[in-house]
Amino acid sequence: MSTAYQIVVCGSIVPDPLQTLEPVAGPTGPALKNEMMLPAVLDPWAGHALFEAAHLAKGAPGSKVWLASLGPKAKLQQVMMTVAQKVPFELVALDGPAGGFTEAADVAAALADAINAIPGLDKKRLLVFGGWESASRGAGATMQIVGERLGIANQFQGVDKLTVATDGSLEILERIEGGKHQVSKCAAPPAVLGWATGNLPEPPNNPQVGMMNMRVVMPALQRAKPAKVAAEGVKFASVTLPKQQRDTKIVKDVPPDEIAKEIAAWIAKD
């Protein structure tokens, strides 16, 4: 008999990566220029986690997926209009900043409290999914802190594949150093999985799934609690865009070692 999982995916919204992002000094600290005007999307890493969660839930009857998301309510509503058409889930919304200038510990605390407040949550069946990295909060620590605050010791980061064995245990393919993978096993939930790319394609839009999801998405947005993650007491000495520079040099018959030395010298001079 298969296990019915309760899967909570932690995922925020980020500015569309095709947009030009310009950091500015705001009244409460660093921010992005015209941030509220920038089109937003679901964080790509969180997207992988959500699609993997839906796939797992589909193969385990009785399972359910929640999407816990922290961001401005107006932006969340815009993004959910698209995301809701992908896979079935129930939204757990938190109203707060979605930029990259927030503390991972504060974000994780807000998400963990929201997960603990889900009615009927059974931690013996709980899997917490999220992005191993993030397009805005790239600290690489948020999911780990969420797991710690939930009391979950089994954590796997850089996950590319999850397989449920015949005995109900979880077999997890994790990225490690040197471009290699390791196979980890977890006897049973609870567990935290920080996803890398996964191995599933993005599901096509399904208007019927979208209508079903939006019935609970809109009330969830109306009930969204404010989350204070403003990184109080943190000061940024400077915030600038990465410097773009291109020098082209065409040469012939130069040994690889000489090319490598020239590249290293070019990098070091800046």
C-alpha positions in Angstrom: 0.0 0.0 0.0 1.5 3.4 -1.0 2.0 6.2 1.4 -0.2 9.2 1.1 2.2 12.2 1.4 1.6 15.7 2.6 4.0 17.8 0.5 4.7 21.5 1.2 6.6 23.3 -1.5 8.3 26.5 -0.4 8.6 28.9 -3.3 8.6 32.7 -3.8 8.2 34.9 -6.8 11.0 36.7 -8.5 11.3 39.3 -11.3 11.2 37.9 -14.8 14.8 37.0 -15.6 14.5 38.8 -19.0 14.2 42.1 -17.2 17.1 44.5 -16.4 17.4 44.7 -12.7 19.0 47.9 -11.2 19.6 48.1 -7.4 18.8 51.3 -5.7 18.9 52.6 -2.1 15.3 52.6 -0.8 13.9 54.1 2.5 14.2 50.8 4.3 17.5 49.6 2.6 18.5 48.3 -0.8 15.8 47.5 -3.3 15.3 47.1 -7.0 14.4 50.1 -9.2 10.6 50.0 -10.0 10.4 46.6 -8.4 6.6 46.6 -8.1 6.4 47.4 -11.8 8.6 44.5 -12.9 6.7 41.4 -14.2 7.2 38.5 -11.8 7.4 34.7 -12.2 7.6 31.7 -9.8 11.2 31.2 -8.8 12.6 28.6 -11.3 14.1 26.4 -8.6 10.7 26.4 -6.7 9.0 25.6 -10.0 11.0 22.4 -10.3 10.1 21.5 -6.7 6.4 22.1 -7.4 6.3 19.9 -10.5 8.2 17.1 -8.8 5.8 17.4 -5.8 2.7 17.2 -8.1 4.2 14.2 -9.9 4.9 12.4 -6.6 1.4 13.2 -5.2 -0.2 11.9 -8.4 1.4 8.5 -8.0 0.5 8.2 -4.3 -3.3 8.3 -3.9 -4.5 10.5 -1.0 -1.5 12.8 -1.2 -1.9 16.6 -1.1 0.4 19.5 -2.2 0.6 22.9 -0.7 2.6 25.9 -2.0 3.9 28.2 0.7 4.8 31.5 -0.8 6.1 34.7 0.6 5.6 37.9 -1.5 3.5 41.0 -2.0 -0.1 39.9 -2.4 -0.7 41.8 -5.6 2.3 40.1 -7.2 1.4 36.7 -5.8 -2.0 37.1 -7.4 -0.6 37.9 -10.8 1.8 34.9 -10.8 -0.8 32.5 -9.4 -3.0 33.2 -12.4 -0.4 31.3 -14.5 1.1 28.8 -12.0 -2.4 27.6 -10.9 -2.9 26.2 -14.4 0.1 23.8 -14.1 -0.6 21.4 -11.3 -3.1 21.0 -8.4 -2.1 22.6 -5.1 -3.4 24.7 -2.2 -1.8 28.1 -1.6 -0.4 29.2 1.8 0.2 32.9 1.2 2.4 35.3 3.3 2.4 39.0 2.5 5.9 40.4 2.6 8.8 41.5 0.5 10.1 39.1 -2.2 13.3 40.8 -3.1 16.8 39.5 -2.5 17.7 41.9 0.3 16.1 39.8 3.1 17.6 37.5 5.7 17.3 33.8 5.1 16.6 33.2 8.8 13.7 35.5 8.9 12.2 34.1 5.7 12.7 30.5 7.0 11.0 31.4 10.3 8.0 32.9 8.5 7.7 29.8 6.2 8.1 27.3 9.1 5.4 29.1 11.1 3.0 29.0 8.1 3.7 25.3 7.6 3.1 24.5 11.2 -0.2 26.3 11.0 -1.6 24.1 8.2 -4.7 22.4 9.5 -4.4 18.6 9.9 -0.7 18.5 9.1 0.8 15.1 9.9 4.6 15.3 10.2 4.9 11.5 9.8 3.8 12.0 6.2 5.4 15.4 5.6 7.8 16.2 2.8 9.0 19.7 2.5 10.2 20.6 -1.0 11.9 23.8 -2.2 14.6 25.2 -4.4 18.2 24.3 -3.6 19.0 27.8 -4.7 16.9 30.8 -5.6 16.8 33.5 -8.2 16.4 36.1 -5.5 17.3 34.6 -2.1 20.4 32.7 -3.2 21.7 32.3 0.4 21.4 28.5 0.0 20.4 28.3 3.7 16.6 29.0 3.7 15.4 25.4 3.2 17.9 24.0 5.7 16.6 26.5 8.4 13.0 25.7 7.5 13.8 22.0 8.2 15.5 22.8 11.5 12.6 24.9 12.7 10.2 22.1 11.8 12.4 19.6 13.7 13.2 17.6 10.5 16.7 16.1 10.6 16.6 14.2 7.3 17.6 16.9 4.7 18.8 16.5 1.2 20.2 19.3 -0.9 20.9 19.5 -4.7 18.3 16.8 -5.5 17.8 15.8 -9.1 15.6 12.7 -8.7 13.4 11.1 -6.1 12.2 7.5 -6.4 9.9 5.7 -4.0 11.1 2.1 -3.4 8.8 -0.9 -3.0 9.2 -0.8 0.7 8.1 2.8 0.9 11.6 4.2 1.5 12.8 7.2 -0.5 15.8 6.9 -2.8 17.3 10.4 -3.5 19.8 11.4 -6.2 21.9 14.3 -4.8 24.5 16.4 -6.5 27.9 16.5 -4.8 31.3 18.0 -5.7 33.2 17.3 -8.8 30.1 17.0 -11.0 29.1 13.7 -9.4 26.0 12.4 -7.7 25.4 10.3 -4.7 22.4 8.0 -3.9 20.9 8.6 -0.5 18.1 6.6 1.2 15.5 7.8 3.7 13.4 5.2 5.4 10.3 7.4 5.6 9.1 11.0 6.0 9.5 13.6 7.3 12.2 14.9 5.1 13.4 18.2 3.5 14.4 18.1 -0.2 16.1 21.1 -1.8 15.7 20.6 -5.6 18.2 21.4 -8.3 16.8 20.9 -11.7 14.7 17.8 -11.2 14.1 15.7 -14.3 10.5 16.6 -15.2 9.4 19.0 -17.9 7.1 21.9 -17.2 3.5 20.7 -17.3 1.3 22.3 -20.0 -1.4 24.7 -19.0 -4.7 23.1 -17.9 -7.6 25.6 -17.6 -9.6 23.1 -15.6 -6.8 22.7 -13.0 -6.5 26.5 -13.0 -10.2 27.0 -12.2 -10.0 24.4 -9.4 -6.9 26.0 -7.9 -8.2 29.6 -8.1 -11.2 28.7 -5.9 -8.8 28.4 -3.0 -6.0 30.7 -4.2 -8.1 33.9 -3.9 -9.4 33.2 -0.4 -5.8 32.3 0.6 -4.5 35.6 -0.7 -7.2 37.5 1.2 -6.2 35.7 4.4 -2.4 36.2 3.9 -0.7 37.3 7.1 1.9 40.0 7.0 5.5 38.6 7.3 8.2 40.9 8.5 11.5 39.9 6.8 13.1 43.3 6.4 16.6 42.4 7.7 16.6 45.0 10.5 20.0 46.1 11.6 21.7 44.9 8.4 23.6 47.5 6.5 24.8 47.2 2.9 28.0 49.2 2.1 27.2 49.2 -1.6 24.9 47.5 -4.1 25.8 47.5 -7.8 25.2 45.5 -10.9 28.0 43.1 -12.0 30.5 44.9 -14.2 30.3 44.0 -17.9 33.5 44.1 -19.9 34.5 42.4 -23.2 38.0 42.4 -24.7 38.5 40.4 -27.9 41.8 39.2 -29.2 42.3 37.0 -32.2 45.5 34.9 -32.2 46.9 31.7 -33.9 49.1 28.9 -32.7 49.3 29.9 -29.1 49.8 27.1 -26.5 46.8 26.5 -24.1 49.1 27.3 -21.1 49.8 30.8 -22.6 46.1 31.4 -23.2 45.3 30.4 -19.7 48.0 32.8 -18.3 46.6 35.7 -20.3 43.0 35.0 -19.1 44.2 34.8 -15.5 46.2 38.1 -15.9 43.1 39.8 -17.5 40.9 38.7 -14.6 43.4 39.7 -11.9 44.0 43.2 -13.2 40.5 44.3 -12.2 
